[in-house]
Amino acid sequence: MSKYPYWKDIHLSIITNQLADSKSFLALVLSSLLVFKYPESSVPKASMTMHLSLAFS
């Protein structure tokens, strides 16, 4: 997990936004798949987190 510090940011943003529904779970699953399938992705992790928290808020 220490190899992927931005995973914590995604997880925390979902918790702090209190997105406790199926959409937030789907966002968590999709983001985790993206993070672990494309760890060297050109997509900035911070903007991906912001996009997910905005899209599912």
CYANA upper distance limits for C-alpha pairs under 8 A (distance plus 0.5 A):
  1 MET  CA      5 PRO  CA      7.30
  1 MET  CA      7 TRP  CA      8.24
  4 TYR  CA      8 LYS  CA      8.47
  4 TYR  CA     39 PRO  CA      8.50
  5 PRO  CA      9 ASP  CA      7.91
  6 TYR  CA     10 ILE  CA      7.07
  6 TYR  CA     45 LYS  CA      7.00
  6 TYR  CA     46 ALA  CA      8.11
  7 TRP  CA     11 HIS  CA      6.78
  7 TRP  CA     32 SER  CA      8.02
  7 TRP  CA     35 VAL  CA      7.99
  8 LYS  CA     12 LEU  CA      6.46
  9 ASP  CA     13 SER  CA      6.52
  9 ASP  CA     46 ALA  CA      8.47
  9 ASP  CA     49 THR  CA      7.65
 10 ILE  CA     14 ILE  CA      6.93
 10 ILE  CA     28 LEU  CA      8.16
 10 ILE  CA     31 SER  CA      8.21
 10 ILE  CA     49 THR  CA      5.86
 11 HIS  CA     15 ILE  CA      6.91
 11 HIS  CA     28 LEU  CA      7.75
 12 LEU  CA     16 THR  CA      6.48
 13 SER  CA     17 ASN  CA      6.57
 13 SER  CA     49 THR  CA      7.82
 13 SER  CA     53 SER  CA      7.00
 14 ILE  CA     18 GLN  CA      6.76
 14 ILE  CA     19 LEU  CA      6.31
 14 ILE  CA     24 SER  CA      7.37
 14 ILE  CA     28 LEU  CA      8.26
 14 ILE  CA     53 SER  CA      7.02
 15 ILE  CA     19 LEU  CA      7.10
 15 ILE  CA     20 ALA  CA      8.48
 17 ASN  CA     53 SER  CA      7.92
 17 ASN  CA     57 SER  CA      7.38
 19 LEU  CA     23 LYS  CA      8.27
 19 LEU  CA     24 SER  CA      5.81
 19 LEU  CA     56 PHE  CA      7.93
 19 LEU  CA     57 SER  CA      7.13
 20 ALA  CA     24 SER  CA      6.69
 20 ALA  CA     25 PHE  CA      7.91
 21 ASP  CA     25 PHE  CA      7.01
 22 SER  CA     26 LEU  CA      6.60
 23 LYS  CA     27 ALA  CA      6.59
 23 LYS  CA     56 PHE  CA      6.86
 24 SER  CA     28 LEU  CA      6.59
 24 SER  CA     56 PHE  CA      6.70
 25 PHE  CA     29 VAL  CA      6.69
 26 LEU  CA     30 LEU  CA      6.53
 27 ALA  CA     31 SER  CA      6.39
 27 ALA  CA     52 LEU  CA      7.14
 27 ALA  CA     56 PHE  CA      7.88
 28 LEU  CA     32 SER  CA      6.55
 29 VAL  CA     33 LEU  CA      6.70
 30 LEU  CA     34 LEU  CA      6.67
 31 SER  CA     35 VAL  CA      6.49
 32 SER  CA     36 PHE  CA      6.61
 33 LEU  CA     37 LYS  CA      6.25
 34 LEU  CA     38 TYR  CA      6.10
 34 LEU  CA     39 PRO  CA      8.08
 35 VAL  CA     39 PRO  CA      5.72
 43 VAL  CA     47 SER  CA      8.19
 43 VAL  CA     48 MET  CA      7.57
 44 PRO  CA     48 MET  CA      6.83
 45 LYS  CA     49 THR  CA      6.70
 46 ALA  CA     50 MET  CA      6.74
 47 SER  CA     51 HIS  CA      6.43
 48 MET  CA     52 LEU  CA      6.66
 49 THR  CA     53 SER  CA      6.64
 50 MET  CA     54 LEU  CA      6.54
 51 HIS  CA     55 ALA  CA      6.41
 52 LEU  CA     56 PHE  CA      6.55
 53 SER  CA     57 SER  CA      6.21
